[in-house]
Amino acid sequence: MDAVLQSQHPIDLPAKLSDLLSAGFVDQDGCVFFAQFAKRTSGADHSDFPDLTGYECFVNHVHIDDYVEDADPQTLAAMGVAFARRLCELLSERSGDFNVIVGSDDLSCSVRFHRVRASEAWLGDDLESYQDEAIAVLTAR
């Protein structure tokens, strides 16, 4: 994942990923959600989760491989990082800090985000303990 993060080559996002970003965000129940994913909140309530961070991460979970066809794991990871970088740019226009989390393994890549809140976290402190997948965290300020 380090090489993917350090790459300076611009990557064009597939139209569906660009559309997800272009649709913007909604503020609901003290959380920020992708506007296109806000309907996911109808099947779950923030009281179903230990905290608002968990709720946001559940709703804002993007499986990059659902948007990119026939891509190898490295391409999926690169696409996930490019999507995460663009997401950070958009979230930095909002008030508060956000963590954007990219997870990649041998088969897939996912991106999720949450607002940074005191005493709440989606990931453990030791990212090296995630041995089954590569993890990258980008912060939008």
C-alpha positions in Angstrom: 0.0 0.0 0.0 3.0 2.4 0.6 3.9 2.4 -3.1 0.3 3.1 -4.0 0.1 6.0 -1.5 3.3 7.5 -2.8 2.4 7.3 -6.4 2.0 10.7 -8.1 0.4 9.4 -11.2 -3.1 10.8 -11.6 -5.8 8.2 -11.8 -9.2 8.8 -13.5 -12.0 7.6 -11.3 -14.7 5.5 -13.0 -17.9 7.5 -13.6 -19.9 5.8 -10.8 -17.2 6.7 -8.2 -17.1 10.3 -9.5 -20.9 10.4 -9.4 -20.8 9.2 -5.7 -18.5 12.1 -4.8 -20.4 14.7 -7.0 -23.7 13.8 -5.3 -22.3 15.3 -2.1 -23.1 14.6 1.5 -26.0 14.9 3.9 -25.9 15.8 7.6 -28.1 13.5 9.6 -28.2 12.4 13.3 -25.0 14.2 14.0 -23.2 12.3 11.2 -22.1 13.0 7.7 -23.0 10.5 5.0 -22.6 10.2 1.3 -25.9 11.6 -0.1 -26.3 8.4 -2.3 -25.9 6.2 0.8 -28.2 8.1 3.1 -31.0 5.5 2.4 -28.9 3.0 4.2 -29.9 4.7 7.4 -33.5 3.5 7.0 -32.4 -0.1 7.9 -30.2 0.9 10.8 -30.2 3.5 13.5 -27.3 5.0 15.3 -28.5 3.3 18.5 -27.6 0.0 16.8 -23.9 0.9 17.0 -21.6 1.5 19.9 -21.0 5.1 18.8 -21.5 7.6 15.9 -18.2 6.7 14.4 -19.3 3.1 13.9 -22.6 4.3 12.4 -20.9 6.5 9.9 -18.4 3.8 8.9 -21.2 1.4 8.4 -23.2 3.7 6.1 -20.1 5.2 4.3 -18.6 1.9 3.3 -17.6 1.9 -0.4 -16.5 -1.4 -2.0 -14.3 -0.1 -4.8 -14.5 -3.5 -6.6 -18.2 -2.9 -7.0 -17.3 0.2 -9.2 -14.3 -1.1 -11.1 -14.6 -4.1 -13.4 -11.9 -6.7 -14.0 -9.2 -5.0 -11.9 -6.3 -6.7 -10.2 -5.7 -6.0 -6.5 -3.0 -3.4 -7.1 -5.3 -1.5 -9.5 -8.1 -1.7 -7.0 -5.9 -0.3 -4.2 -4.7 2.5 -6.5 -8.3 3.4 -7.4 -9.2 3.3 -3.7 -6.4 5.7 -2.8 -7.3 8.0 -5.6 -11.0 8.0 -4.5 -9.9 8.5 -0.8 -7.7 11.5 -1.8 -10.6 13.1 -3.7 -12.9 12.4 -0.8 -10.5 14.1 1.6 -10.4 17.2 -0.7 -14.2 17.4 -0.5 -14.5 16.7 3.2 -11.8 19.4 4.0 -14.4 21.9 2.8 -16.6 21.0 5.7 -16.1 21.9 9.3 -14.3 19.4 11.5 -11.8 16.7 10.8 -12.5 13.4 9.1 -10.7 10.1 8.8 -10.8 8.4 5.4 -9.8 4.7 5.7 -8.6 2.6 2.8 -8.5 -1.2 3.4 -7.1 -3.5 0.7 -6.4 -7.3 0.6 -5.7 -9.8 -2.1 -9.3 -9.6 -3.5 -10.8 -6.3 -2.8 -10.5 -2.7 -1.7 -12.8 -0.6 0.5 -13.0 3.0 1.6 -15.0 4.4 4.4 -15.0 7.7 6.4 -16.1 9.2 9.7 -15.9 12.4 11.5 -13.1 12.5 14.1 -14.6 12.5 17.6 -12.9 12.5 21.0 -12.8 9.0 22.5 -14.2 7.3 19.4 -12.2 5.4 16.8 -13.0 2.9 14.0 -9.5 1.4 14.0 -7.1 0.2 16.7 -4.0 2.3 17.4 -1.7 -0.4 16.0 -2.3 -0.5 12.2 0.4 -3.1 11.9 -1.9 -5.5 13.8 -4.2 -5.7 10.7 -2.3 -8.5 9.1 -4.9 -9.7 6.7 -5.2 -6.4 4.9 -3.3 -3.2 4.2 -4.7 -0.2 5.9 -4.2 3.5 5.2 -5.8 6.4 7.0 -6.0 9.9 5.5 -7.2 12.8 7.5 -9.2 15.7 6.0 -8.9 19.0 7.9 
